[in-house]
Amino acid sequence: MHKESKNKPLRVAIFGAKGYPYVYGGYDTMVKELGERLVQKGVKVTVYCHRALFKDRPKQVNGIDLVYMPAIESKSFTQLTHSFFSMIHACFSSADVIFVVNSGNGPFGLISKLFRKPTAINVDGLEWLRPKWKGLGAKYFYWASKMATKFYDQIINDSDEMQKVYEELFQTSSKVIAYGSNPGLKADPKLINKWNLEKEDYYLIVGRLVPDNNADLIIEGFIRSNTKRRLVVVGDVPYQDTYAERLKDIPDERLLFTGYVKDPHELAALYQNCYAYFHGHEYGGTNPAMLKALGYGCAILALNTRFNQEMLQNGKFGWYFEKDKSDVGKIVESAEANPEMMKKLRENSQQGLTKKYNWDHVTDQYIEVFQDLAKKS
């Protein structure tokens, strides 16, 4: 096995997301932010890309080597088959360490074990509890997460609470490296005029319209309140969906569905000028949308979960509501009655982005993990 030496750069292969520079979800963003910084720090990085998603296929972008692997294209198997092929390719490559994202890729650690390649996996959230993975899908994710703890050399979680979950469920210790955040870019407040909105005359939800983000709970609770402010819902689903359609059909003129907002300046303007931001995500660890809300200076109203408590430092940087429509209605009434407290939350929220959420700090922690694994190989 190749040993890291002073004159040879550390080589890291990364897969489990869509590829690079493909920024759509949390893992794609992570591969971009981490991969670019690793290269700047002298690490040789190879990212495995979903071949079907890339029309142009350069061999290298921004110093990152790219490999385009095929997959069996189907709703359930695209990601898994892509990871399977990528793992085999990476095991035959000169990579010193293989870094995998997504606990669904847990079983493929068996392949790297056979090849005696050092591995780390970022296992993310409680995928098996998400409503979209009913039945067999939920069972698979639970089993896959358990397999990850047996086959990978280093388990990485992005929050202290998720670390506790892995200790409780799988009796496995893991290293906590938070998901990173960039301080929010300043956007022209006039950009919200596109939707006939004015500063602080609306509440905001950002996220895919899927059950585990609890948009239905927030919307149905919100319309019970007497507020004159609007509720702006940013996000959608890229397919026909009865859950999303039902929400869009709720007859209340205060509701505004923007669909996806792809322009980063427009999205920043929506965050920066809202009266308060609703966060209903239930099953993740460190959530990228919450980090954005902190970075953009939002007053945050969050579902009361152990993960959201950790991110908002037990109420220091936000208020909590229970998973109950009437409680959502009550928190809206409280927010309306306490404009000074909302203002204070907005002014202080960026302080919630402590050092642990800094991408450069995150990268340094990953390098430490990779170097330790390479030495042991």
KOLNUTOR-538661 format. One record per residue (C-alpha): y, x, z; residue in three letters. Coordinates in pm, whole numbers, padded with zeros to 5 digits. Layout:
<sites>
> yy xx zz zafi
> Y X Z ALA
...
</sites>
This chain:
<sites>
> yy xx zz zafi
> 00000 00000 00000 MET
> 00350 00117 -00082 HIS
> 00544 00248 00218 LYS
> 00920 00221 00235 GLU
> 01080 00564 00220 SER
> 01436 00685 00249 LYS
> 01483 00734 -00123 ASN
> 01301 00422 -00235 LYS
> 01480 00087 -00202 PRO
> 01310 -00198 -00021 LEU
> 01163 -00445 -00273 ARG
> 01157 -00815 -00185 VAL
> 01008 -01098 -00392 ALA
> 01142 -01449 -00321 ILE
> 01002 -01787 -00425 PHE
> 00969 -02150 -00313 GLY
> 01307 -02278 -00439 ALA
> 01402 -02371 -00796 LYS
> 01521 -02022 -00886 GLY
> 01846 -01836 -00944 TYR
> 02128 -01905 -01012 PRO
> 02024 -02269 -00971 TYR
> 02225 -02428 -00690 VAL
> 02129 -02784 -00609 TYR
> 01959 -02802 -00269 GLY
> 01967 -02611 00058 GLY
> 01695 -02363 -00035 TYR
> 01856 -02290 -00374 ASP
> 02184 -02213 -00200 THR
> 02003 -01992 00049 MET
> 01832 -01792 -00228 VAL
> 02171 -01741 -00396 LYS
> 02367 -01641 -00083 GLU
> 02089 -01425 00061 LEU
> 01973 -01273 -00269 GLY
> 02322 -01161 -00376 GLU
> 02393 -01002 -00037 ARG
> 02055 -00826 -00026 LEU
> 02135 -00666 -00362 VAL
> 02477 -00556 -00234 GLN
> 02300 -00387 00058 LYS
> 02068 -00190 -00170 GLY
> 01757 -00413 -00164 VAL
> 01569 -00470 -00492 LYS
> 01534 -00848 -00520 VAL
> 01308 -01048 -00753 THR
> 01346 -01427 -00759 VAL
> 01081 -01652 -00915 TYR
> 01232 -01937 -01120 CYS
> 01088 -02268 -01241 HIS
> 01051 -02193 -01609 ARG
> 01115 -02554 -01720 ALA
> 01456 -02566 -01548 LEU
> 01603 -02267 -01732 PHE
> 01694 -02290 -02098 LYS
> 01834 -01935 -02101 ASP
> 01607 -01685 -01932 ARG
> 01783 -01352 -01874 PRO
> 01574 -01086 -01703 LYS
> 01850 -01009 -01453 GLN
> 02161 -01185 -01317 VAL
> 02403 -01024 -01068 ASN
> 02152 -00748 -00999 GLY
> 01871 -00994 -00914 ILE
> 01553 -00956 -01124 ASP
> 01423 -01291 -01250 LEU
> 01069 -01398 -01331 VAL
> 01014 -01738 -01498 TYR
> 00687 -01893 -01391 MET
> 00532 -02209 -01534 PRO
> 00417 -02506 -01326 ALA
> 00211 -02819 -01375 ILE
> 00503 -03057 -01425 GLU
> 00448 -03366 -01211 SER
> 00635 -03526 -00920 LYS
> 00386 -03407 -00658 SER
> 00260 -03078 -00800 PHE
> 00550 -02899 -00971 THR
> 00666 -02710 -00663 GLN
> 00318 -02631 -00534 LEU
> 00175 -02506 -00862 THR
> 00487 -02301 -00928 HIS
> 00451 -02138 -00586 SER
> 00080 -02077 -00642 PHE
> 00143 -01890 -00970 PHE
> 00441 -01706 -00819 SER
> 00236 -01589 -00521 MET
> -00036 -01445 -00745 ILE
> 00224 -01269 -00961 HIS
> 00407 -01131 -00654 ALA
> 00083 -00999 -00507 CYS
> 00025 -00792 -00822 PHE
> 00389 -00673 -00826 SER
> 00546 -00370 -00657 SER
> 00717 -00589 -00393 ALA
> 00701 -00446 -00042 ASP
> 00755 -00789 00115 VAL
> 00711 -01144 -00014 ILE
> 00960 -01398 00126 PHE
> 00868 -01764 00078 VAL
> 01074 -02074 00155 VAL
> 00937 -02423 00232 ASN
> 00646 -02491 00470 SER
> 00465 -02678 00189 GLY
> 00376 -02329 00060 ASN
> 00190 -02248 00383 GLY
> -00165 -02236 00236 PRO
> -00068 -01974 -00027 PHE
> -00029 -01717 00250 GLY
> -00407 -01684 00228 LEU
> -00365 -01515 -00114 ILE
> -00118 -01257 00020 SER
> -00350 -01198 00318 LYS
> -00631 -01108 00078 LEU
> -00398 -00869 -00107 PHE
> -00264 -00736 00225 ARG
> 00095 -00794 00117 LYS
> 00342 -00845 00405 PRO
> 00496 -01192 00409 THR
> 00765 -01400 00579 ALA
> 00817 -01775 00539 ILE
> 01116 -01994 00623 ASN
> 00954 -02323 00721 VAL
> 01262 -02553 00737 ASP
> 01238 -02906 00884 GLY
> 00983 -03159 00998 LEU
> 00876 -03249 00645 GLU
> 00572 -03445 00763 TRP
> 00798 -03697 00944 LEU
> 01019 -03769 00644 ARG
> 00974 -04127 00517 PRO
> 00929 -04011 00155 LYS
> 00603 -03835 00246 TRP
> 00397 -04131 00361 LYS
> 00023 -04103 00413 GLY
> -00138 -03814 00229 LEU
> 00194 -03632 00168 GLY
> 00276 -03633 00541 ALA
> -00074 -03510 00628 LYS
> -00044 -03232 00369 TYR
> 00291 -03107 00503 PHE
> 00165 -03104 00860 TYR
> -00149 -02913 00757 TRP
> 00050 -02677 00531 ALA
> 00294 -02597 00812 SER
> 00000 -02523 01040 LYS
> -00155 -02297 00773 MET
> 00176 -02110 00742 ALA
> 00146 -02012 01107 THR
> -00200 -01865 01042 LYS
> -00148 -01683 00711 PHE
> 00210 -01548 00711 TYR
> 00310 -01239 00906 ASP
> 00647 -01375 01016 GLN
> 00750 -01738 01064 ILE
> 01126 -01798 01043 ILE
> 01300 -02111 01171 ASN
> 01668 -02186 01127 ASP
> 01734 -02339 01471 SER
> 01633 -02291 01834 ASP
> 01509 -02651 01851 GLU
> 01283 -02600 01549 MET
> 01147 -02286 01713 GLN
> 01050 -02505 02012 LYS
> 00880 -02756 01779 VAL
> 00660 -02480 01631 TYR
> 00573 -02357 01980 GLU
> 00486 -02710 02098 GLU
> 00286 -02819 01790 LEU
> 00127 -02498 01663 PHE
> 00150 -02261 01964 GLN
> 00326 -02013 01734 THR
> 00624 -01794 01805 SER
> 00885 -01767 01533 SER
> 01211 -01585 01473 LYS
> 01530 -01790 01457 VAL
> 01768 -01700 01174 ILE
> 02020 -01977 01116 ALA
> 02117 -02114 00776 TYR
> 02449 -01958 00673 GLY
> 02783 -02119 00602 SER
> 03089 -02018 00408 ASN
> 03428 -02114 00554 PRO
> 03544 -02420 00360 GLY
> 03768 -02357 00059 LEU
> 04110 -02521 00070 LYS
> 04143 -02799 -00184 ALA
> 04441 -02992 -00313 ASP
> 04458 -03315 -00106 PRO
> 04576 -03503 -00419 LYS
> 04222 -03474 -00560 LEU
> 04118 -03775 -00350 ILE
> 04365 -03991 -00547 ASN
> 04090 -04008 -00811 LYS
> 03920 -04269 -00587 TRP
> 04248 -04432 -00470 ASN
> 04201 -04276 -00127 LEU
> 04463 -04150 00115 GLU
> 04440 -03886 00386 LYS
> 04247 -04008 00692 GLU
> 04212 -04365 00566 ASP
> 03834 -04333 00524 TYR
> 03508 -04225 00690 TYR
> 03268 -04010 00490 LEU
> 02891 -03975 00436 ILE
> 02757 -03691 00218 VAL
> 02388 -03668 00128 GLY
> 02110 -03803 -00086 ARG
> 02051 -04175 -00050 LEU
> 01708 -04139 00108 VAL
> 01582 -04309 00427 PRO
> 01570 -03995 00645 ASP
> 01948 -03948 00606 ASN
> 01999 -04297 00757 ASN
> 02277 -04410 00522 ALA
> 02151 -04769 00566 ASP
> 02190 -04750 00944 LEU
> 02544 -04608 00915 ILE
> 02657 -04851 00643 ILE
> 02514 -05159 00815 GLU
> 02661 -05048 01149 GLY
> 02997 -04965 00992 PHE
> 03044 -05308 00832 ILE
> 03002 -05467 01177 ARG
> 03320 -05292 01291 SER
> 03672 -05426 01242 ASN
> 03815 -05107 01094 THR
> 04048 -05135 00795 LYS
> 03942 -04785 00688 ARG
> 03687 -04741 00409 ARG
> 03345 -04577 00416 LEU
> 03303 -04332 00127 VAL
> 02941 -04253 00042 VAL
> 02898 -03933 -00162 VAL
> 02553 -03875 -00308 GLY
> 02281 -04068 -00485 ASP
> 01924 -04024 -00600 VAL
> 01842 -03896 -00950 PRO
> 01606 -04188 -01022 TYR
> 01588 -04570 -01002 GLN
> 01539 -04655 -00637 ASP
> 01531 -04987 -00453 THR
> 01659 -04835 -00126 TYR
> 01969 -04687 -00296 ALA
> 02031 -05000 -00506 GLU
> 02012 -05224 -00198 ARG
> 02282 -05019 -00025 LEU
> 02509 -05025 -00330 LYS
> 02475 -05405 -00349 ASP
> 02606 -05468 00008 ILE
> 02912 -05691 -00044 PRO
> 03192 -05526 00155 ASP
> 03512 -05409 -00014 GLU
> 03547 -05124 00238 ARG
> 03241 -04948 00090 LEU
> 03292 -04692 -00187 LEU
> 02997 -04520 -00356 PHE
> 03113 -04219 -00557 THR
> 02770 -04103 -00677 GLY
> 02724 -03724 -00699 TYR
> 03046 -03523 -00674 VAL
> 02967 -03196 -00849 LYS
> 03316 -03043 -00852 ASP
> 03333 -02826 -00535 PRO
> 03711 -02875 -00504 HIS
> 03682 -03255 -00520 GLU
> 03401 -03249 -00262 LEU
> 03607 -03017 -00037 ALA
> 03905 -03254 -00064 ALA
> 03688 -03549 00041 LEU
> 03564 -03358 00347 TYR
> 03906 -03219 00444 GLN
> 04091 -03549 00431 ASN
> 03845 -03790 00594 CYS
> 03921 -03953 00930 TYR
> 03566 -03871 01043 ALA
> 03238 -03756 00886 TYR
> 02911 -03940 00957 PHE
> 02597 -03726 00979 HIS
> 02273 -03923 00984 GLY
> 02024 -03650 00885 HIS
> 01725 -03679 01114 GLU
> 01448 -03425 01053 TYR
> 01602 -03089 00958 GLY
> 01700 -02788 01165 GLY
> 02034 -02631 01070 THR
> 02175 -02875 00814 ASN
> 02395 -02747 00526 PRO
> 02599 -03071 00507 ALA
> 02682 -03043 00879 MET
> 02787 -02679 00833 LEU
> 03015 -02790 00549 LYS
> 03168 -03058 00771 ALA
> 03239 -02799 01043 LEU
> 03379 -02552 00787 GLY
> 03606 -02817 00633 TYR
> 03749 -02924 00969 GLY
> 03595 -03271 01004 CYS
> 03569 -03488 01313 ALA
> 03190 -03533 01322 ILE
> 02996 -03844 01429 LEU
> 02629 -03748 01433 ALA
> 02295 -03915 01493 LEU
> 02170 -03812 01837 ASN
> 01885 -03569 01759 THR
> 01790 -03240 01923 ARG
> 01895 -03055 01607 PHE
> 02239 -03220 01588 ASN
> 02290 -03160 01960 GLN
> 02223 -02790 01901 GLU
> 02457 -02765 01602 MET
> 02744 -02945 01774 LEU
> 02683 -02758 02101 GLN
> 02592 -03071 02299 ASN
> 02907 -03264 02219 GLY
> 03163 -02984 02208 LYS
> 03220 -03030 01835 PHE
> 03131 -03395 01775 GLY
> 03031 -03737 01905 TRP
> 02681 -03887 01890 TYR
> 02544 -04230 01809 PHE
> 02194 -04366 01868 GLU
> 01962 -04490 01591 LYS
> 02091 -04845 01626 ASP
> 02334 -05045 01406 LYS
> 02532 -05180 01699 SER
> 02580 -04826 01831 ASP
> 02723 -04719 01494 VAL
> 02964 -05014 01513 GLY
> 03064 -04907 01865 LYS
> 03130 -04545 01768 ILE
> 03355 -04662 01482 VAL
> 03551 -04880 01729 GLU
> 03578 -04580 01969 SER
> 03698 -04354 01687 ALA
> 03958 -04614 01588 GLU
> 04078 -04645 01948 ALA
> 04106 -04267 01999 ASN
> 04303 -04112 01711 PRO
> 04414 -03821 01933 GLU
> 04053 -03729 02014 MET
> 03961 -03747 01646 MET
> 04255 -03518 01568 LYS
> 04137 -03271 01833 LYS
> 03783 -03268 01686 LEU
> 03928 -03198 01342 ARG
> 04144 -02913 01473 GLU
> 03857 -02746 01662 ASN
> 03559 -02801 01434 SER
> 03577 -02466 01250 GLN
> 03523 -02291 01584 GLN
> 03171 -02441 01572 GLY
> 03085 -02199 01291 LEU
> 02986 -01921 01526 THR
> 02861 -01578 01416 LYS
> 02502 -01701 01383 LYS
> 02604 -01915 01082 TYR
> 02774 -01625 00900 ASN
> 02588 -01537 00577 TRP
> 02645 -01162 00622 ASP
> 02501 -01177 00975 HIS
> 02212 -01391 00846 VAL
> 02140 -01133 00573 THR
> 02137 -00844 00822 ASP
> 01878 -01031 01030 GLN
> 01657 -01089 00723 TYR
> 01680 -00720 00625 ILE
> 01560 -00628 00974 GLU
> 01259 -00859 00936 VAL
> 01177 -00726 00587 PHE
> 01206 -00362 00695 GLN
> 00975 -00420 00995 ASP
> 00717 -00591 00773 LEU
> 00735 -00314 00509 ALA
> 00675 -00046 00774 LYS
> 00363 -00223 00899 LYS
> 00207 -00254 00554 SER
</sites>
